[in-house]
């Protein structure tokens, strides 16, 4: 990453537009989002829910939902996306990074996008915001666990520079350097909203 880059992480939200014209808003996940998170999990297809949570259950335990909603911006960084063109502005995606205990610069990353919004660039836009926020908070490396048969996730994380790590049974672990991921995202021609997210975090 260029040494001249300077970011600020006081942002609470960023407005953007998908390449199909849909208006979205990226914002930090709050504890008050518990019901919205739970609703989003239920709305995922069985396959998507299994690939994200490694579980076939149609709902997650209150403990899991509580953990996802408890984002303090330091040890747990989380951003979500809402659709501004749909009635009620529903949540359509969320991404989380949990900082490792005893580590100042390493965390675990996970992301989920509702099925109707797959293939629209939502994940890449959301990752840009979350990774920039992580960089501001001193995180430099991420660990990503995915099921080996999750080909879409594999292609996504490889496209931003993730490298294979430990393989345990059906789960594959990948390592990611946040600087490399941000650089890779910025070089992508689509989605076209990525430079807007970068500019929002770069503003003084």
N, C-alpha and C positions, 0 to 999 in steps of 0.2 A: 504494500500500500504506500502511496505517496506520502512522504513526511509532511507535505504542506497541507494535507487534509486536516480539517478541524471540525469536530462535531459537537453538537449540544444536545443534551438529552432531557430538556425541560418540556419537550413536546408531549401533549396528552393525546393528540389525534392529528391525522393527516387525511385530507380529502383527495381522492384520485378517481380515475375513470378507467374501466377495463377497455380493451381494444374493441369490444362489441358495443361500446357506448354506455354500458351500465355504470351508474355513479355509485361509488363505494366510499366508505370511511374506515380508515384503520385507526384503532384506538387501543389504549392500554386496557387490559382485563382488570376488572374491579371485583371486590368480594360480592358486591350486589348483583353480579352477573351469574350467580350460582344457578338460578332457574333457567336462564338462557343457555348456559353450558349444558345443563342436563337435557334440555329440550333438543339442543343440537345433536347430542349423542344419540338420542332416540331417533332423530331424523336421518341419521346415517344409514346406509344400506347395511345389511348383515355382513357383507363382504368387507366393506370399508371399515366398519366397526371392528371386525376381527383383525384386519391388517393394522389398525391404529393401536388397539388396546390388547391384542393377542388374546381376545376373549370373544366368545360367541354370544355373550349375554346382551340382551337388548337395552339394558341400563347398567350403569355403574353404581357402585355402592356410594352412600353419602360421603364416606371418607375420601374416596377418589375425587368426587366432584368438589368437595371442600378443598382438597389439595390443589386442584386446578384453579380454583377461584382465589386462593390465597397468594396473590402475586404482590410481593413487597417492593419490586423494582430493583432489588439488590441480589438476594439469594434465589429469587424466583422472578424471572422476567417473562411477561406474557402479553401478547398483542392479539387482538381479534379484528375481524372484518365484518362490517354490516353492509347490507344492500340498501342504498338510499332510494332506489326506484321501486322497491316492493313495499306494500302496505305494512306498516308496523316496523319498518327497518330491521328485518330479521338478521341475526348473526349467521354468517355463512362459512366462517373459518376461524381457527384459533391456532396459535403456535406458542410453545413454551420452552424455556430454558431453565433448568434447575442447576444452580451452582453446586459443584461437589463439596461435601463437607471437608474442611481442612485444606481446600484449594482456593486460591484467589483468582485463578485465570482459566479454569476448566469447568465445563458443565455438560448436561445432557439435553439434547434437543429432540422435540417431537412436534408434529404438525398434523392438522386434520382439516379437510375442506369438504363441505357437503357435496354429494354426488352431482347435482345439477350444475355445479360450478367447476367441475373438473375440466381441464383443458383450456381454461380461459386466462391463465396466467396469475390466478389468485395466489397460489403458493409462492411463486417467485416474488411477487410484490410484497407479500406478508413477510417472507424471509428477509427481504431487504430492510424493512423497518426493524424487525427484531434483532437482526445481526448488527445493525448500526447502534441500536440501543445497548446491546451486549458489549460492543466495543467501547462505548462511552463509560460503561461500568467496569471496565478492566478485564473483561473476559476475552480470551484469545483463542481458545481451543474448545471444540465441541465433540461430543461422542453421540453417535446416532445408532440405535438398534432397530433393525427392520427384519421382518420375516424374509427368508430367502426367496420365497415365491412372489414377493411384492416387487414386480418388475418396474412399475411406474415410479415407485419411490427410489428404486435403485438408479434408474436413469436420471431422476431429478437430482439426487445428491451427488452422483458422479459428475453431472454437468457443472456443479459448483466447486469441484475439486476434492470431494471426499475420497479417502483412500481406505482400502480394506484393513480391518483390524482382526480382532478375535472372532472366530466362528464357533458358536456353541449350539449344537443340534440344529434346530430349524431357524435359529436367530443368527443374523449376521451383524457384526458391529463394524461401524465405519468411523474414521477420525476425520475431523474437519478443522482447518485453520481459518478462523473467521476473516482475517484480512484477505486470504485467497478467495473465499466465498464472495465477499463484497466486490472484489475486483472482477470476478467471473460474472456476477449479476450485472454489473455496470456495462460489460461488453456485449450483453445480449441486446439484439435489436427489438425483440418483443419479450414481454409486454412493454409497451412504450411508456408506461407510468413509472418505471423504475427510476429514471433520472429525476422525476418529480419528488419521489420519496427521499432520494439522496440529497436533493437541494433543500428540502425541508429540514433535514438534520444538519445540513451544513450552514444554515442561516445563522447569523450572529444575533 
